């Protein structure tokens, strides 16, 4: 797991992680949170009102103690972003 930069000297802004409900995302995020200390920012993007990504990611965020943010991206939002 040396792929996670824990020095903190390579970024001049707070670091965050895109967190999904998948196992790989959960493991990497938990490891990074443990190594970096402090409160990590986690982010999840969902595409429906009952998106399962939100449920699993929010659970992981609670378990590791990150400050979690969720964004619901609708088809309309996506279409408007193309303009």
N, CA, C and O atoms as a DFTB+ gen file, in Angstrom:
332 C
 N C O
     1  1       0.810      -1.195       0.000
     2  2       0.000       0.000       0.000
     3  2       0.855       1.262       0.000
     4  3       0.407       2.309       0.466
     5  1       2.033       1.181      -0.495
     6  2       2.889       2.355      -0.561
     7  2       2.434       3.354      -1.614
     8  3       3.038       4.417      -1.752
     9  1       1.377       3.034      -2.362
    10  2       0.900       3.947      -3.396
    11  2       0.208       5.162      -2.798
    12  3       0.033       6.163      -3.491
    13  1      -0.186       5.105      -1.544
    14  2      -0.831       6.241      -0.903
    15  2       0.245       7.150      -0.349
    16  3       1.019       6.742       0.518
    17  1       0.302       8.388      -0.845
    18  2       1.288       9.357      -0.384
    19  2       0.878       9.862       0.989
    20  3      -0.100      10.597       1.120
    21  1       1.618       9.471       1.998
    22  2       1.260       9.881       3.354
    23  2       2.146      10.992       3.873
    24  3       1.991      11.419       5.017
    25  1       3.076      11.472       3.055
    26  2       3.957      12.550       3.494
    27  2       3.202      13.868       3.635
    28  3       3.492      14.671       4.522
    29  1       2.231      14.081       2.748
    30  2       1.471      15.321       2.786
    31  2       2.239      16.508       2.243
    32  3       1.734      17.631       2.258
    33  1       3.460      16.277       1.760
    34  2       4.276      17.389       1.282
    35  2       4.147      17.611      -0.225
    36  3       4.818      18.483      -0.777
    37  1       3.314      16.851      -0.880
    38  2       3.148      16.990      -2.324
    39  2       1.917      17.798      -2.695
    40  3       1.689      18.055      -3.877
    41  1       1.137      18.196      -1.741
    42  2      -0.084      18.945      -2.029
    43  2      -0.105      20.217      -1.183
    44  3       0.257      20.208      -0.006
    45  1      -0.532      21.297      -1.806
    46  2      -0.646      22.551      -1.069
    47  2      -2.096      22.848      -0.708
    48  3      -2.427      23.957      -0.287
    49  1      -2.960      21.848      -0.878
    50  2      -4.368      21.944      -0.512
    51  2      -4.750      20.680       0.248
    52  3      -4.051      19.672       0.145
    53  1      -5.838      20.709       1.005
    54  2      -6.282      19.487       1.691
    55  2      -6.578      18.373       0.682
    56  3      -7.070      18.637      -0.415
    57  1      -6.280      17.148       1.055
    58  2      -6.510      16.005       0.180
    59  2      -7.885      15.406       0.415
    60  3      -8.418      15.475       1.523
    61  1      -8.453      14.821      -0.619
    62  2      -9.735      14.153      -0.519
    63  2      -9.724      12.901      -1.370
    64  3      -8.818      12.687      -2.175
    65  1     -10.740      12.079      -1.183
    66  2     -10.838      10.813      -1.897
    67  2     -12.238      10.660      -2.472
    68  3     -13.231      10.953      -1.806
    69  1     -12.307      10.195      -3.720
    70  2     -13.585       9.841      -4.317
    71  2     -13.935       8.452      -3.812
    72  3     -13.271       7.473      -4.153
    73  1     -14.969       8.372      -3.007
    74  2     -15.324       7.142      -2.307
    75  2     -16.571       6.528      -2.925
    76  3     -17.618       7.172      -3.003
    77  1     -16.453       5.277      -3.364
    78  2     -17.616       4.543      -3.867
    79  2     -17.990       3.487      -2.829
    80  3     -17.439       3.464      -1.728
    81  1     -18.909       2.633      -3.181
    82  2     -19.273       1.568      -2.247
    83  2     -18.475       0.298      -2.512
    84  3     -18.696      -0.724      -1.863
    85  1     -17.543       0.360      -3.469
    86  2     -16.735      -0.805      -3.808
    87  2     -15.655      -1.086      -2.781
    88  3     -15.210      -0.187      -2.067
    89  1     -15.242      -2.332      -2.714
    90  2     -14.251      -2.767      -1.736
    91  2     -12.918      -2.060      -1.921
    92  3     -12.308      -1.637      -0.939
    93  1     -12.453      -1.922      -3.156
    94  2     -11.159      -1.292      -3.377
    95  2     -11.148       0.157      -2.903
    96  3     -10.197       0.591      -2.253
    97  1     -12.181       0.894      -3.217
    98  2     -12.293       2.283      -2.789
    99  2     -12.322       2.383      -1.264
   100  3     -11.688       3.260      -0.678
   101  1     -13.055       1.488      -0.638
   102  2     -13.185       1.503       0.817
   103  2     -11.848       1.205       1.499
   104  3     -11.497       1.853       2.485
   105  1     -11.111       0.239       0.983
   106  2      -9.831      -0.135       1.586
   107  2      -8.810       0.987       1.439
   108  3      -8.145       1.352       2.408
   109  1      -8.681       1.535       0.233
   110  2      -7.709       2.611       0.002
   111  2      -8.046       3.835       0.852
   112  3      -7.152       4.452       1.431
   113  1      -9.325       4.188       0.929
   114  2      -9.736       5.353       1.717
   115  2      -9.475       5.145       3.204
   116  3      -8.971       6.046       3.873
   117  1      -9.807       3.985       3.721
   118  2      -9.566       3.698       5.139
   119  2      -8.076       3.732       5.448
   120  3      -7.671       4.253       6.487
   121  1      -7.262       3.185       4.560
   122  2      -5.815       3.185       4.758
   123  2      -5.264       4.610       4.747
   124  3      -4.462       4.982       5.604
   125  1      -5.698       5.394       3.776
   126  2      -5.231       6.781       3.681
   127  2      -5.639       7.582       4.916
   128  3      -4.841       8.354       5.448
   129  1      -6.864       7.403       5.368
   130  2      -7.342       8.106       6.559
   131  2      -6.493       7.738       7.769
   132  3      -6.122       8.604       8.561
   133  1      -6.191       6.465       7.908
   134  2      -5.391       5.993       9.043
   135  2      -3.976       6.563       8.980
   136  3      -3.449       7.002      10.002
   137  1      -3.358       6.565       7.819
   138  2      -1.980       7.022       7.682
   139  2      -1.834       8.536       7.769
   140  3      -0.839       9.033       8.298
   141  1      -2.812       9.270       7.257
   142  2      -2.698      10.722       7.207
   143  2      -3.108      11.379       8.511
   144  3      -2.658      12.484       8.814
   145  1      -3.948      10.720       9.280
   146  2      -4.437      11.343      10.508
   147  2      -5.361      12.506      10.171
   148  3      -5.529      12.850       9.001
   149  1      -5.940      13.093      11.160
   150  2      -6.864      14.189      10.918
   151  2      -8.136      13.685      10.259
   152  3      -8.399      12.483      10.226
   153  1      -8.910      14.606       9.742
   154  2     -10.172      14.256       9.106
   155  2     -10.046      14.413       7.599
   156  3      -9.842      15.518       7.097
   157  1     -10.168      13.321       6.892
   158  2     -10.093      13.336       5.434
   159  2     -11.454      13.703       4.857
   160  3     -12.492      13.383       5.437
   161  1     -11.438      14.371       3.720
   162  2     -12.660      14.684       2.980
   163  2     -12.927      13.543       2.003
   164  3     -12.033      13.147       1.255
   165  1     -14.143      13.014       2.004
   166  2     -14.534      11.996       1.037
   167  2     -15.722      12.494       0.240
   168  3     -16.545      13.261       0.740
   169  1     -15.803      12.048      -1.015
   170  2     -16.820      12.524      -1.940
   171  2     -17.425      11.343      -2.697
   172  3     -16.713      10.419      -3.093
   173  1     -18.741      11.380      -2.893
   174  2     -19.434      10.361      -3.673
   175  2     -20.393      11.047      -4.628
   176  3     -21.097      11.985      -4.252
   177  1     -20.416      10.573      -5.869
   178  2     -21.359      11.066      -6.868
   179  2     -22.353       9.947      -7.155
   180  3     -21.962       8.813      -7.431
   181  1     -23.631      10.273      -7.089
   182  2     -24.682       9.298      -7.373
   183  2     -25.515       9.769      -8.544
   184  3     -25.522      10.951      -8.890
   185  1     -26.215       8.829      -9.147
   186  2     -26.970       9.143     -10.356
   187  2     -28.455       8.841     -10.242
   188  3     -29.151       8.807     -11.257
   189  1     -28.952       8.623      -9.046
   190  2     -30.369       8.372      -8.840
   191  2     -30.720       8.608      -7.385
   192  3     -29.840       8.604      -6.524
   193  1     -31.987       8.812      -7.105
   194  2     -32.415       9.128      -5.750
   195  2     -32.047       8.045      -4.742
   196  3     -31.744       8.349      -3.588
   197  1     -32.071       6.808      -5.160
   198  2     -31.767       5.715      -4.247
   199  2     -30.498       4.992      -4.695
   200  3     -30.443       3.762      -4.689
   201  1     -29.499       5.747      -5.077
   202  2     -28.257       5.186      -5.587
   203  2     -27.534       4.403      -4.493
   204  3     -27.288       4.930      -3.408
   205  1     -27.204       3.174      -4.771
   206  2     -26.546       2.330      -3.778
   207  2     -25.149       2.824      -3.442
   208  3     -24.631       2.504      -2.372
   209  1     -24.522       3.598      -4.329
   210  2     -23.205       4.165      -4.020
   211  2     -23.287       5.045      -2.776
   212  3     -22.380       5.036      -1.944
   213  1     -24.364       5.798      -2.652
   214  2     -24.523       6.672      -1.491
   215  2     -24.553       5.876      -0.192
   216  3     -23.918       6.261       0.790
   217  1     -25.272       4.794      -0.187
   218  2     -25.451       4.018       1.040
   219  2     -24.133       3.420       1.517
   220  3     -23.744       3.608       2.670
   221  1     -23.447       2.703       0.636
   222  2     -22.186       2.068       1.015
   223  2     -21.094       3.062       1.330
   224  3     -20.340       2.869       2.284
   225  1     -20.993       4.122       0.549
   226  2     -19.958       5.127       0.776
   227  2     -20.198       5.882       2.084
   228  3     -19.256       6.144       2.831
   229  1     -21.445       6.228       2.358
   230  2     -21.755       6.933       3.607
   231  2     -21.434       6.060       4.820
   232  3     -20.947       6.557       5.836
   233  1     -21.704       4.774       4.710
   234  2     -21.383       3.848       5.804
   235  2     -19.872       3.814       6.045
   236  3     -19.418       3.886       7.187
   237  1     -19.113       3.706       4.981
   238  2     -17.653       3.695       5.117
   239  2     -17.154       5.009       5.705
   240  3     -16.289       5.009       6.582
   241  1     -17.685       6.111       5.235
   242  2     -17.266       7.421       5.749
   243  2     -17.515       7.531       7.249
   244  3     -16.676       8.060       7.978
   245  1     -18.655       7.039       7.714
   246  2     -18.953       7.048       9.150
   247  2     -17.961       6.174       9.914
   248  3     -17.470       6.558      10.976
   249  1     -17.674       4.995       9.362
   250  2     -16.784       4.055      10.040
   251  2     -15.361       4.581      10.176
   252  3     -14.707       4.338      11.190
   253  1     -14.877       5.297       9.170
   254  2     -13.499       5.785       9.233
   255  2     -13.407       7.207       9.780
   256  3     -12.313       7.687      10.077
   257  1     -14.542       7.878       9.914
   258  2     -14.548       9.220      10.495
   259  2     -14.166      10.333       9.535
   260  3     -13.614      11.352       9.951
   261  1     -14.458      10.146       8.249
   262  2     -14.158      11.212       7.290
   263  2     -15.308      12.214       7.238
   264  3     -16.425      11.929       7.671
   265  1     -15.009      13.393       6.698
   266  2     -16.065      14.378       6.446
   267  2     -16.570      14.100       5.039
   268  3     -15.866      14.340       4.058
   269  1     -17.804      13.590       4.947
   270  2     -18.309      13.063       3.689
   271  2     -19.235      14.035       2.982
   272  3     -20.034      14.732       3.609
   273  1     -19.108      14.066       1.656
   274  2     -19.935      14.918       0.804
   275  2     -20.551      14.058      -0.287
   276  3     -19.873      13.208      -0.864
   277  1     -21.829      14.269      -0.575
   278  2     -22.520      13.535      -1.625
   279  2     -23.083      14.504      -2.650
   280  3     -23.599      15.565      -2.298
   281  1     -22.982      14.132      -3.921
   282  2     -23.527      14.938      -5.007
   283  2     -24.427      14.054      -5.848
   284  3     -23.993      13.024      -6.365
   285  1     -25.668      14.453      -5.983
   286  2     -26.612      13.751      -6.847
   287  2     -26.572      14.420      -8.220
   288  3     -26.915      15.594      -8.358
   289  1     -26.157      13.675      -9.217
   290  2     -26.064      14.184     -10.580
   291  2     -27.206      13.595     -11.397
   292  3     -27.241      12.393     -11.658
   293  1     -28.136      14.450     -11.796
   294  2     -29.273      13.990     -12.584
   295  2     -28.947      14.075     -14.076
   296  3     -27.961      14.699     -14.469
   297  1     -29.771      13.453     -14.888
   298  2     -29.594      13.525     -16.343
   299  2     -29.688      14.978     -16.799
   300  3     -28.968      15.398     -17.704
   301  1     -30.562      15.728     -16.179
   302  2     -30.707      17.159     -16.532
   303  2     -29.441      17.932     -16.193
   304  3     -28.973      18.743     -16.993
   305  1     -28.881      17.682     -15.001
   306  2     -27.627      18.344     -14.616
   307  2     -26.533      18.059     -15.642
   308  3     -25.809      18.957     -16.071
   309  1     -26.433      16.789     -16.022
   310  2     -25.417      16.389     -16.980
   311  2     -25.605      17.093     -18.327
   312  3     -24.651      17.614     -18.904
   313  1     -26.841      17.099     -18.813
   314  2     -27.134      17.733     -20.105
   315  2     -26.828      19.229     -20.065
   316  3     -26.281      19.779     -21.022
   317  1     -27.180      19.887     -18.963
   318  2     -26.913      21.318     -18.830
   319  2     -25.423      21.618     -18.746
   320  3     -24.985      22.698     -19.144
   321  1     -24.649      20.685     -18.239
   322  2     -23.208      20.920     -18.128
   323  2     -22.513      20.870     -19.484
   324  3     -21.373      21.317     -19.613
   325  1     -23.183      20.337     -20.485
   326  2     -22.596      20.248     -21.823
   327  2     -22.699      21.552     -22.596
   328  3     -22.035      21.717     -23.620
   329  1     -23.511      22.469     -22.128
   330  2     -23.676      23.754     -22.828
   331  2     -22.485      24.643     -22.661
   332  3     -22.467      25.756     -23.187
